[in-house]
Amino acid sequence: MRRVLVIAIVPMLLVTGFWNWTRDQVRSEPVNSVPHQQSSPEVQMSPVGVSSFRRVSPAIVAWEERRSQAADLAAAVNTLGEDECVLIKDQGVELVSVTKNRQFSETGRKFVTVVTSLQLLGTDFAFPTVIGGNEPVDGVVTGNLFLVGGGDPSVASDSLSLFFDDSLWAYTSLDVLANALVASGVTRITGDVIGDGSIFVEEQLAPGEVPTWSGLIVDDGRIFASVQNRGISSAQTAAKTMLDLLRASGITVDGTSATGIASEDLIPLAVVNSASLRTISQALFGNNLTDPVWASTFGNLEGRIGVHLGGPGFPQQGRREMVLTQNAALGTEMRSTESGIELGCHDLDALFGSLETEFPEYFGDIEVGGVDATGVLISAGADSLVAGRTSLGVTFAAMGNESSIETAIGDVFDVIDRFSVERNPLAFSPEVSIDEL
């Protein structure tokens, strides 16, 4: 009986032992919580301090550096006033854009006028001044002789040319017209000498007031040699000067001087042209867009643009047409007001780009806040403007006080230069996009 019991227990012990051994083996295997995926020892990472660079991804490094750069750029331009703006781009991407309220800028208005004049009128455009009337018969012009202005601000008599020694370009000699009549055999005018400045709406002046535009103006509106002695009508003054020249040349004039409008079938007897717009523009850009002698230059250019676009030749109309044309072509947001043209740095940047593309010959080497570039720098105190491009393709445009905007531009480029030297290679790697930040 005892032998039978032993024989029965032994197999039971064997089965129980095998079962326990099997269970222990299963428990010793790694637990994989993801079905059908093997776990590997590499997944388990040893603890590393938060400050370790290995725990900072390239995207975070780029974000931190860009945030730091943005703060430094903001500090570089935080001294700009309410009437100043700066725009800096790298390959078309804005790095700095400090845009204040759109502002009226006399210098900006002049810049817009010159750029638009070149685009619409062309570099070969010249202001014509015509003298005409009936066809001479035996040296006699029957009826009135008309002096028709084309808006040339630089017409002067040779006797007063000394007043224009400091002019930006050569004056247009009124004596040329008188001499041409003499050379053609004209000896007498039976009527009056009529000044016609109707290409523009006539500006009404107070005695002695300097004209800001005129379809016909001679000697800058002076009567005789006095700077202060200007007539109420520049066309009347021009006709009087022409009358005196004809008589001094030996041509008899039965009538006097007056103003009027020539008929469309007027026969031109002589024409004299101003310097080309190419010459005028280069002179203006080379002298900070100032025009110390010809006070009516910009008003006359605006008037010619108005005429070119089918307007009445009024400077305000020309400015409105300029703004509409450029806004449509360049996507600018300029505004024409009674005071002039309101614009901002984005508008200036767009105008600079169009001038750079179409007329690069008007650019020169400039230095702004220690930055060397090619562009235009108009020094006009609190109403200065600058636009340029560096050799590395960074463009900038700014308006306001010259010292203030130069300092801001210099400080911005200092920040750019510093970050280009200190930049961590991972921070701007191709794998890191702005969207990841």
Solvent accessible surface area in square Angstrom, and as a share of the most:
residue,aa,sasa,rsa
1,M,200,0.89
2,R,199,0.73
3,R,191,0.70
4,V,97,0.56
5,L,107,0.53
6,V,84,0.48
7,I,110,0.56
8,A,61,0.47
9,I,74,0.38
10,V,72,0.41
11,P,71,0.44
12,M,130,0.58
13,L,116,0.58
14,L,123,0.61
15,V,105,0.60
16,T,69,0.40
17,G,39,0.38
18,F,136,0.57
19,W,163,0.57
20,N,56,0.29
21,W,151,0.53
22,T,49,0.29
23,R,101,0.37
24,D,76,0.39
25,Q,89,0.40
26,V,103,0.59
27,R,173,0.63
28,S,83,0.54
29,E,113,0.51
30,P,113,0.71
31,V,139,0.80
32,N,58,0.30
33,S,106,0.68
34,V,74,0.43
35,P,101,0.63
36,H,196,0.87
37,Q,103,0.46
38,Q,165,0.73
39,S,69,0.44
40,S,46,0.30
41,P,111,0.70
42,E,138,0.62
43,V,111,0.64
44,Q,156,0.69
45,M,157,0.70
46,S,85,0.55
47,P,137,0.86
48,V,44,0.25
49,G,47,0.45
50,V,138,0.79
51,S,114,0.74
52,S,27,0.17
53,F,104,0.43
54,R,201,0.73
55,R,145,0.53
56,V,48,0.28
57,S,46,0.29
58,P,51,0.32
59,A,24,0.18
60,I,90,0.46
61,V,20,0.11
62,A,0,0.00
63,W,101,0.35
64,E,70,0.31
65,E,26,0.12
66,R,62,0.23
67,R,129,0.47
68,S,54,0.35
69,Q,34,0.15
70,A,57,0.44
71,A,60,0.46
72,D,43,0.22
73,L,17,0.09
74,A,59,0.46
75,A,60,0.46
76,A,13,0.10
77,V,11,0.06
78,N,106,0.55
79,T,107,0.62
80,L,14,0.07
81,G,31,0.30
82,E,122,0.55
83,D,95,0.49
84,E,16,0.07
85,C,3,0.02
86,V,0,0.00
87,L,3,0.01
88,I,0,0.00
89,K,43,0.18
90,D,51,0.27
91,Q,131,0.58
92,G,59,0.56
93,V,97,0.56
94,E,82,0.37
95,L,63,0.31
96,V,10,0.06
97,S,54,0.35
98,V,27,0.16
99,T,61,0.35
100,K,53,0.23
101,N,120,0.61
102,R,74,0.27
103,Q,28,0.12
104,F,87,0.36
105,S,2,0.01
106,E,63,0.28
107,T,9,0.05
108,G,0,0.00
109,R,34,0.12
110,K,41,0.17
111,F,0,0.00
112,V,0,0.00
113,T,0,0.00
114,V,1,0.01
115,V,0,0.00
116,T,0,0.00
117,S,0,0.00
118,L,1,0.01
119,Q,50,0.22
120,L,41,0.21
121,L,28,0.14
122,G,26,0.25
123,T,23,0.14
124,D,108,0.56
125,F,33,0.14
126,A,26,0.20
127,F,2,0.01
128,P,42,0.26
129,T,1,0.01
130,V,29,0.17
131,I,0,0.00
132,G,0,0.00
133,G,6,0.06
134,N,79,0.41
135,E,104,0.47
136,P,38,0.24
137,V,103,0.59
138,D,141,0.73
139,G,13,0.13
140,V,39,0.23
141,V,0,0.00
142,T,85,0.49
143,G,25,0.24
144,N,58,0.30
145,L,0,0.00
146,F,34,0.14
147,L,0,0.00
148,V,37,0.21
149,G,5,0.04
150,G,4,0.04
151,G,0,0.00
152,D,3,0.02
153,P,1,0.01
154,S,0,0.00
155,V,2,0.01
156,A,0,0.00
157,S,3,0.02
158,D,60,0.31
159,S,86,0.56
160,L,19,0.10
161,S,26,0.17
162,L,116,0.58
163,F,63,0.26
164,F,7,0.03
165,D,115,0.59
166,D,116,0.60
167,S,24,0.15
168,L,40,0.20
169,W,12,0.04
170,A,77,0.60
171,Y,69,0.26
172,T,6,0.04
173,S,19,0.12
174,L,0,0.00
175,D,23,0.12
176,V,67,0.39
177,L,0,0.00
178,A,1,0.01
179,N,87,0.44
180,A,38,0.29
181,L,1,0.00
182,V,64,0.37
183,A,91,0.71
184,S,80,0.52
185,G,41,0.39
186,V,4,0.03
187,T,79,0.46
188,R,105,0.38
189,I,0,0.00
190,T,42,0.25
191,G,13,0.13
192,D,39,0.20
193,V,1,0.00
194,I,13,0.06
195,G,1,0.01
196,D,6,0.03
197,G,6,0.06
198,S,57,0.37
199,I,46,0.23
200,F,4,0.01
201,V,67,0.39
202,E,59,0.26
203,E,22,0.10
204,Q,140,0.62
205,L,12,0.06
206,A,57,0.44
207,P,104,0.65
208,G,27,0.26
209,E,79,0.35
210,V,64,0.37
211,P,2,0.01
212,T,72,0.42
213,W,35,0.12
214,S,4,0.02
215,G,1,0.01
216,L,3,0.02
217,I,1,0.01
218,V,0,0.00
219,D,3,0.01
220,D,7,0.03
221,G,4,0.04
222,R,20,0.07
223,I,45,0.23
224,F,130,0.54
225,A,54,0.42
226,S,43,0.28
227,V,58,0.33
228,Q,138,0.61
229,N,66,0.34
230,R,16,0.06
231,G,15,0.14
232,I,96,0.49
233,S,31,0.20
234,S,4,0.03
235,A,4,0.03
236,Q,69,0.30
237,T,7,0.04
238,A,0,0.00
239,A,0,0.00
240,K,71,0.30
241,T,22,0.13
242,M,0,0.00
243,L,4,0.02
244,D,56,0.29
245,L,28,0.14
246,L,0,0.00
247,R,117,0.43
248,A,89,0.69
249,S,43,0.28
250,G,60,0.58
251,I,4,0.02
252,T,76,0.44
253,V,8,0.05
254,D,71,0.37
255,G,22,0.21
256,T,78,0.45
257,S,15,0.09
258,A,31,0.24
259,T,67,0.39
260,G,30,0.29
261,I,129,0.65
262,A,18,0.14
263,S,67,0.43
264,E,185,0.83
265,D,117,0.61
266,L,37,0.18
267,I,67,0.34
268,P,85,0.53
269,L,43,0.21
270,A,13,0.10
271,V,78,0.45
272,V,17,0.10
273,N,87,0.45
274,S,11,0.07
275,A,26,0.20
276,S,30,0.19
277,L,2,0.01
278,R,93,0.34
279,T,61,0.35
280,I,2,0.01
281,S,1,0.00
282,Q,83,0.37
283,A,22,0.17
284,L,1,0.00
285,F,24,0.10
286,G,69,0.66
287,N,59,0.30
288,N,55,0.28
289,L,1,0.00
290,T,56,0.33
291,D,20,0.10
292,P,94,0.59
293,V,20,0.11
294,W,0,0.00
295,A,46,0.36
296,S,0,0.00
297,T,1,0.01
298,F,11,0.05
299,G,4,0.03
300,N,0,0.00
301,L,1,0.00
302,E,0,0.00
303,G,0,0.00
304,R,38,0.14
305,I,0,0.00
306,G,0,0.00
307,V,50,0.29
308,H,98,0.44
309,L,67,0.33
310,G,72,0.69
311,G,21,0.20
312,P,82,0.52
313,G,0,0.00
314,F,62,0.26
315,P,3,0.02
316,Q,38,0.17
317,Q,35,0.15
318,G,0,0.00
319,R,17,0.06
320,R,104,0.38
321,E,41,0.18
322,M,0,0.00
323,V,7,0.04
324,L,118,0.59
325,T,47,0.27
326,Q,3,0.01
327,N,37,0.19
328,A,92,0.71
329,A,76,0.59
330,L,57,0.29
331,G,60,0.58
332,T,11,0.07
333,E,114,0.51
334,M,5,0.02
335,R,137,0.50
336,S,37,0.24
337,T,41,0.24
338,E,141,0.63
339,S,79,0.51
340,G,1,0.01
341,I,0,0.00
342,E,32,0.14
343,L,0,0.00
344,G,4,0.03
345,C,0,0.00
346,H,72,0.32
347,D,2,0.01
348,L,0,0.00
349,D,20,0.11
350,A,28,0.22
351,L,0,0.00
352,F,4,0.02
353,G,27,0.26
354,S,11,0.07
355,L,0,0.00
356,E,44,0.20
357,T,112,0.65
358,E,87,0.39
359,F,25,0.10
360,P,75,0.47
361,E,95,0.43
362,Y,14,0.05
363,F,30,0.12
364,G,34,0.33
365,D,135,0.70
366,I,24,0.12
367,E,90,0.40
368,V,0,0.00
369,G,31,0.30
370,G,62,0.60
371,V,15,0.09
372,D,107,0.55
373,A,10,0.08
374,T,60,0.35
375,G,2,0.02
376,V,8,0.05
377,L,45,0.22
378,I,2,0.01
379,S,40,0.26
380,A,42,0.32
381,G,42,0.41
382,A,80,0.62
383,D,43,0.22
384,S,1,0.01
385,L,1,0.00
386,V,0,0.00
387,A,0,0.00
388,G,0,0.00
389,R,91,0.33
390,T,18,0.10
391,S,119,0.77
392,L,145,0.72
393,G,13,0.13
394,V,13,0.07
395,T,13,0.08
396,F,1,0.00
397,A,0,0.00
398,A,0,0.00
399,M,3,0.01
400,G,5,0.05
401,N,58,0.30
402,E,44,0.20
403,S,80,0.51
404,S,29,0.18
405,I,0,0.00
406,E,42,0.19
407,T,75,0.43
408,A,0,0.00
409,I,0,0.00
410,G,9,0.08
411,D,56,0.29
412,V,0,0.00
413,F,19,0.08
414,D,90,0.47
415,V,12,0.07
416,I,32,0.16
417,D,81,0.42
418,R,96,0.35
419,F,13,0.05
420,S,64,0.41
421,V,127,0.73
422,E,112,0.50
423,R,104,0.38
424,N,50,0.25
425,P,118,0.74
426,L,72,0.36
427,A,0,0.00
428,F,67,0.28
429,S,20,0.13
430,P,131,0.82
431,E,135,0.61
432,V,15,0.08
433,S,51,0.33
434,I,128,0.65
435,D,137,0.71
436,E,100,0.45
437,L,63,0.32
